[in-house]
Amino acid sequence: MHEFEEKMATEAGVGVGQGKGGGKAPGGPSSICCYICGKQTLVTSYSQHEKACIEKWEKAEAQKPVSQRRPLPQKPGLGTGASLEDRNAAAQGVYEQEMMVPCSGCGRRFKDEATMIKHQKGCTAYASSPGKEEKRRMHEFEEK
């Protein structure tokens, strides 16, 4: 993990452990997208963020019924020559495809199921989709 941080910091022109104060890139401190939560994190603290994110994910999934649990997504496998932009694009792709929950009516994706359910209350495509009452009853049953 530390090698990854050093490579990304070197590529971005920031020293590991220097944080905001040490050599800023033109747009500010360099950041990388987390493949689990989708948030931008400083390159210098990414490994700490990833560990905390994995723990949070596992704790949240353990609270769900077994039938609703999702596996932790795989970290994008990019070679050592990949740029920061390539890594960000790959992580964002994993987050959007594996982590975000799609609306069964319109296909729009949301950060979690609770946000998606709120959306479905006003989604015209979901309102006109067949079987929506059955889906809603299933969600209510599973939450109890």
N, C-alpha and C positions, 0 to 999 in steps of 0.2 A: 504494500500500500504506500509506503513512504517513497518508494521509487517513482510511483505514479505522480504523487504530489510534486516531487522535485522536477520531474520532466515537464509537467504542465506549468509550474512556476517559472522554470527556465524559458520555456517557449513564450510565456506571456511577459517576460521581463521583470518578474517579481521574485525576490528571494524567499525561500521557505522560511516561515516564522516571522517575516517582516510585516505581514498583514497590510493594512491600508497605508501605513506610513512609508513602506519601502518601494520604490520605483513603480509608479502607476502606469498602466497602459493608457493610451489616449482616451478611452472611454471610461476610465476609472479602474478600480481593482478587477482583476480577472476572475470570472466565475465559471462554474460548470453546472450543468443541469443534473439533478438527481433523477435516476431512472425509477426510483420508487415513489417519491412524492411530487416530482416535477418542478420543485423549487430550484432557484439558482443559489449556489453555495460558493463561497470563496474557495479557490483552488487549494489554498494553504490549509484549509480545515475540512476538506472533503472527506477524508477517511473517517474522521470523528463523526461527521454528519451521517455518513453511510451506516456506521455501526448503530447510531441512535435510531435511524430510520428503520433499519432491519428489526431492532428490538421493538419499536413501536408497532410495526406491521404485524409481527408475530403475536404480540399481546392483543391487538385488535382482532386478529383472525381467530385467536383462541376463544374469544368471547362469543363468536358466532356459532350457530348450529353447524354440525359437520357438513351437511349438504350445501351450505352457503360459503364455506371456506374456499379461498383461492390461494394457489401457491405463490410464493415470492417470485417475482419475475427474475429472469436471468439477466445478469449484468451484460451489457453489450460487449461482444468480443471483438475488439479492434486491436490491430497490431500495434507495436510500439511506435511505428512511424506515423500514426494518425494524428492529425492536428486537433487543437482544442475545438475548433468549429465542427470537425467531423465527429468528435466525441459528444459534443452537445446535441448535434442532430440525431445521432444514434440513440442517446439517452432519452431525448424528447420523443422519438418514435416508439421506443419501448413503453414509456409512460402512457402515451396516448393509446396505443393498441392493447396493452395488457392491463393497465391499471384503471383507466377511465371506464365508467359504466355507461353503455349506450341506452338511449330511450328506444323502446320497441316500436314506438309510433313513427318518430321522425328521424331516428338514427343519431341525433345530437349526443355528444358524449359529456359526462359529468365526472367530477372528482370522486364522488362516492354515491352509494345507493340512496342515501337520504336526500341528497340534492336532486337526484334524478326523479325520485318520487314526488318531490315538491314541484318540479317542472311538469310532470305528467298531469297534474291537476289543471293546468292551463294549456296543455299541448293539444292543438286541434287535430293533429294527425293521430295522436294516441286516443283521443276521444272518439274518433271515427273507426278505430281499428277493432276488428272482431275479437271477442273474448276478453275485453279489458276488465270487465267486472270479475271474471274468474281470476285474472292476474292480481287484481287489487285485493281480493279476498285471500289469496295465497300469501301475499306480502303481510297482510294483517295477521293471519294465522301464524306465520313463521316468526313474527316479532313477539308473539305472546309466549 
